[in-house]
């Protein structure tokens, strides 16, 4: 029994060490691929991707993503507890399921983990969120997020998305284009920023208004 316990502790320590080193590496090195990219590629999707430093991505897209996904990004330590509590309350009341994930959580999930809603994956997501919040700057978290998030079938990252949808670089995106890209993030293979339905178009207008608040209230200061 003691031998088994000892090996379990060794295995756990090794797993922790590997994950810490993995997260530390991505602080400096762009992730070569993500689990979702590999899954989509195995299913026959293409792979459009072009890593782009944050300073070559339009500030409008930074503000649009913060406005749409996580207005508290610069102020929290990886988790928006109020949003998580609201999500639990709505889910328990039988309303449409929604998440309370921050940009940090989404970055951890996309960079290191498989797409799943299991408690095992959520636990791993929590661990990797703590790691990147400890080892990376907020600017690095957003830079990785904007370079690996899916923006259409087989299209990943801001540069590929800008060229795929608007035939321009990520640096040249307008406020409206940035808002449209941010709106489709929850369902990028179903919604289109270039052929927006009434909901996407209306929601993009709301995001544009929120972008002004993000800039006015300096909610993006941690990435400037």
C-alpha positions as CSV (number, residue, x, y, z in Angstrom):
1,X,0.0,0.0,0.0
2,X,2.8,2.4,0.9
3,X,4.5,1.6,-2.4
4,X,1.4,2.3,-4.3
5,X,0.9,5.6,-2.5
6,X,4.5,6.6,-3.1
7,X,4.1,6.0,-6.8
8,X,0.9,7.9,-6.9
9,X,2.6,10.9,-5.2
10,X,5.5,10.6,-7.7
11,X,3.1,10.5,-10.6
12,X,1.1,13.5,-9.3
13,X,4.3,15.5,-8.7
14,X,5.5,14.7,-12.2
15,X,2.2,15.8,-13.7
16,X,2.3,19.0,-11.9
17,X,5.9,19.6,-13.0
18,X,5.1,18.9,-16.6
19,X,2.1,21.2,-16.7
20,X,4.0,24.0,-15.0
21,X,6.9,23.7,-17.5
22,X,4.4,23.5,-20.4
23,X,2.7,26.7,-19.3
24,X,6.0,28.4,-18.7
25,X,7.2,27.5,-22.2
26,X,4.1,29.1,-23.7
27,X,4.9,32.3,-21.9
28,X,7.6,32.8,-24.5
29,X,6.9,30.4,-27.4
30,X,3.7,30.5,-29.5
31,X,1.7,27.3,-29.1
32,X,2.5,25.2,-32.2
33,X,-1.1,23.9,-32.3
34,X,-4.0,23.4,-29.9
35,X,-6.0,20.2,-29.2
36,X,-9.0,21.7,-31.0
37,X,-6.9,22.4,-34.1
38,X,-5.7,18.8,-34.2
39,X,-9.3,17.5,-33.7
40,X,-10.6,19.7,-36.5
41,X,-7.7,18.7,-38.8
42,X,-8.3,15.0,-38.2
43,X,-12.0,15.6,-39.1
44,X,-10.9,17.1,-42.5
45,X,-11.0,20.8,-41.7
46,X,-8.2,23.0,-43.0
47,X,-5.8,25.0,-40.9
48,X,-5.5,28.8,-41.6
49,X,-3.3,30.4,-39.0
50,X,-0.7,33.1,-38.8
51,X,0.7,34.1,-35.4
52,X,0.7,37.8,-35.0
53,X,2.1,39.9,-32.0
54,X,-0.5,41.9,-30.1
55,X,1.0,45.2,-31.2
56,X,0.1,44.2,-34.8
57,X,-3.5,43.5,-34.0
58,X,-5.9,46.5,-34.2
59,X,-6.7,48.0,-30.8
60,X,-10.3,47.9,-31.8
61,X,-10.3,44.1,-31.8
62,X,-8.7,44.0,-28.3
63,X,-11.4,46.3,-27.0
64,X,-14.2,44.4,-28.9
65,X,-13.1,41.1,-27.4
66,X,-12.8,42.5,-23.9
67,X,-16.2,44.2,-24.3
68,X,-17.9,41.1,-25.6
69,X,-16.2,38.3,-23.6
70,X,-14.8,39.7,-20.3
71,X,-15.0,43.3,-19.3
72,X,-13.3,42.5,-16.0
73,X,-10.3,40.9,-17.6
74,X,-7.8,43.4,-16.3
75,X,-9.2,43.3,-12.8
76,X,-9.7,39.6,-11.9
77,X,-7.2,36.8,-11.2
78,X,-8.6,34.5,-13.8
79,X,-12.1,33.9,-12.6
80,X,-15.2,36.2,-12.6
81,X,-17.0,34.8,-9.5
82,X,-20.1,37.0,-10.0
83,X,-20.5,35.7,-13.5
84,X,-20.0,32.1,-12.4
85,X,-22.6,32.5,-9.7
86,X,-25.1,34.0,-12.1
87,X,-24.4,31.1,-14.6
88,X,-25.1,28.5,-11.9
89,X,-28.3,30.3,-10.8
90,X,-29.7,30.4,-14.3
91,X,-28.7,26.8,-15.0
92,X,-30.4,25.6,-11.8
93,X,-33.5,27.5,-12.8
94,X,-33.7,25.6,-16.0
95,X,-32.9,28.5,-18.3
96,X,-30.6,28.2,-21.3
97,X,-27.2,27.0,-20.3
98,X,-24.5,29.6,-20.3
99,X,-21.0,29.8,-19.1
100,X,-19.2,32.2,-16.9
101,X,-15.7,31.8,-18.5
102,X,-13.2,34.6,-18.5
103,X,-10.7,35.2,-21.3
104,X,-8.1,33.6,-19.1
105,X,-10.2,30.5,-18.7
106,X,-10.9,30.3,-22.4
107,X,-7.2,30.8,-23.2
108,X,-6.3,27.9,-20.8
109,X,-9.0,25.7,-22.3
110,X,-8.0,26.5,-25.9
111,X,-4.2,26.3,-25.5
112,X,-3.9,23.1,-23.4
113,X,-7.2,21.1,-23.3
114,X,-9.7,19.2,-25.3
115,X,-13.3,20.5,-26.0
116,X,-15.5,18.9,-23.4
117,X,-18.0,19.9,-20.7
118,X,-16.9,17.2,-18.2
119,X,-15.9,18.0,-14.6
120,X,-12.5,16.5,-15.3
121,X,-11.8,19.0,-18.1
122,X,-13.2,21.9,-16.0
123,X,-10.9,20.9,-13.2
124,X,-7.9,20.9,-15.6
125,X,-9.1,24.2,-17.0
126,X,-9.1,25.7,-13.5
127,X,-5.5,24.5,-12.9
128,X,-4.2,25.8,-16.2
129,X,-6.0,29.1,-15.6
130,X,-4.2,29.5,-12.3
131,X,-0.9,28.7,-14.0
132,X,-1.2,31.2,-16.8
133,X,-2.4,33.9,-14.4
134,X,0.7,33.2,-12.3
135,X,3.2,32.8,-15.0
136,X,2.0,35.1,-17.8
137,X,1.2,38.8,-18.0
138,X,-2.4,39.8,-18.9
139,X,-1.0,41.1,-22.2
140,X,0.4,37.6,-23.0
141,X,-2.8,35.9,-22.1
142,X,-4.8,38.1,-24.5
143,X,-2.1,37.7,-27.2
144,X,-2.3,33.9,-27.0
145,X,-6.1,34.0,-26.9
146,X,-6.3,36.2,-30.0
147,X,-3.9,33.9,-31.9
148,X,-5.5,30.6,-31.2
149,X,-9.2,31.2,-30.9
150,X,-11.4,29.7,-33.7
151,X,-13.1,32.2,-36.0
152,X,-14.5,29.8,-38.7
153,X,-14.1,26.2,-39.6
154,X,-10.3,25.8,-39.8
155,X,-9.6,29.5,-39.2
156,X,-7.6,30.4,-36.0
157,X,-6.4,33.6,-34.7
158,X,-7.0,37.3,-35.5
159,X,-4.7,37.5,-38.5
160,X,-6.2,34.5,-40.3
161,X,-9.7,35.7,-39.4
162,X,-9.2,39.2,-40.7
163,X,-7.8,37.9,-44.0
164,X,-10.4,35.1,-44.3
165,X,-13.4,37.3,-43.6
166,X,-12.4,40.8,-44.6
167,X,-9.3,40.3,-46.9
168,X,-7.1,42.6,-44.8
169,X,-4.6,42.3,-42.0
170,X,-5.6,42.2,-38.4
171,X,-3.9,45.6,-37.9
172,X,-6.3,47.2,-40.4
173,X,-9.6,46.1,-38.9
174,X,-12.2,48.8,-38.4
175,X,-14.3,49.1,-35.2
176,X,-17.3,47.6,-36.9
177,X,-15.3,44.7,-38.3
178,X,-13.8,44.1,-34.9
179,X,-17.2,44.1,-33.2
180,X,-18.5,41.6,-35.8
181,X,-15.6,39.3,-35.2
182,X,-16.1,39.5,-31.4
183,X,-19.8,38.8,-31.6
184,X,-19.4,35.4,-33.5
185,X,-16.8,34.0,-31.0
186,X,-19.3,31.9,-29.1
187,X,-20.3,30.1,-32.3
188,X,-17.8,30.9,-35.1
189,X,-18.8,28.0,-37.3
190,X,-22.5,28.9,-37.2
191,X,-22.4,32.7,-37.3
192,X,-20.7,34.8,-39.9
193,X,-19.2,38.3,-39.5
194,X,-19.4,39.0,-43.2
195,X,-23.0,37.7,-43.6
196,X,-24.5,38.7,-40.3
197,X,-28.1,37.9,-39.5
198,X,-30.3,40.3,-37.5
199,X,-29.0,39.1,-34.2
200,X,-25.3,39.3,-35.0
201,X,-25.7,42.7,-36.6
202,X,-27.7,44.0,-33.6
203,X,-25.3,42.5,-31.1
204,X,-22.3,44.1,-33.0
205,X,-23.9,47.5,-32.5
206,X,-24.1,46.8,-28.7
207,X,-20.5,45.7,-28.7
208,X,-19.4,48.9,-30.5
209,X,-21.1,50.9,-27.7
210,X,-19.4,48.8,-25.0
211,X,-16.0,49.3,-26.8
212,X,-16.3,53.0,-26.1
213,X,-16.9,52.2,-22.4
214,X,-13.9,49.9,-22.3
215,X,-11.7,52.7,-23.6
216,X,-13.3,55.4,-21.5
217,X,-13.0,53.5,-18.3
218,X,-9.6,52.1,-19.2
219,X,-10.7,48.5,-18.9
220,X,-8.0,47.5,-21.3
221,X,-5.1,49.2,-19.4
222,X,-3.4,45.9,-18.6
223,X,-2.8,45.1,-22.3
224,X,-1.6,48.6,-23.3
